[in-house]
Amino acid sequence: MGEQVEFTAPLWEWGARDSWYFVTLDEEASEVVSERPPPGRGFGSVRVRVTVGATTWTTSVFPGDDGRYVLPVKKAVRVAESIEEEDPVSVLLEVLD
């Protein structure tokens, strides 16, 4: 099992693409992700397992403009957990790479 970290951050919509929503990892979570050796995947992505409420899924986080990572939150998760833009999202994140 990989290293786990918990954080809470607001859901936001990416202005460049409608309907793409993300949560920005806090500094501690971003540090945990960045401490792993780079996996050599596109865009600097790192595989993670994420739990929000009762929903768990596997995805990747990506480095953001400010040095922190961003987590995409797909529509199925937003609907299942009744999450809307700007809502605080409590995340349990496990680094898989």
Summary of the structure (lengths in Angstrom):
residues: 97
radius of gyration: 12.5
end to end distance: 10.2
largest distance: 34.8
contacts: 265
relative contact order: 0.34
helix: 18%
strand: 43%
